[in-house]
């Protein structure tokens, strides 16, 4: 019994020494990391093939720099790349659709405001015309009254004028109703827009940082990304960690701890390259 136990211990020791050599002592770039897709959540809306293509192209910047093959997609490999659904991704998708709605609402507001302005112009023009005609009519009536009344012919002219003025007045009131309706619509859309903005800001309240992904050297977990460009940079970044590279303190670098517009293009900076050379002892 004892013997068996000793043998087992030796066995375990041998295994752990090998493990230490394989994972720690051997420089990260001296072997090809074979990877496979592990968890794959459909809710991200991409296909497995799409992810594989992106992974394969995320290998390129590192492999070109080191002039050696570092990563290889091999189905069944132990090293998994996991696409894991997160609250943050849900938040991001929600934010994107809110943004789309805001754009549509903005377009409606622009249209309504354009229509409002031309309705106001029509209303003002009609009101000015009406006033001029009304004044003319009142002058005529005063004139004929001072003469003790209008002759028959003139009387019917005045009566026609009075009718035209009445029609004009009802036209003006319908133009005014149109103006008010458009103002109402505009206010409703603006209110809608503002509450959308508030909801959006709430989703991305200042200081909220998304955990995009991570790796412990035995797997890569992807939790959230906004669009293909970000996915690409994120994969290059995590591959960098797998090569033993830490974060670099430069916003434009792929290995910067944050994804920003500056490093989204996924191009290695001089800092990234220096970090690779150090880690891989190139
Ligand atoms: Zn990182």
Boltz pocket constraint, residues with backbone or C-beta under 6 A from the ligand:
constraints:
  - pocket:
      binder: B
      contacts: [[A, 213], [A, 237], [A, 241], [A, 247], [A, 255], [A, 256], [A, 257]]
      max_distance: 6.0
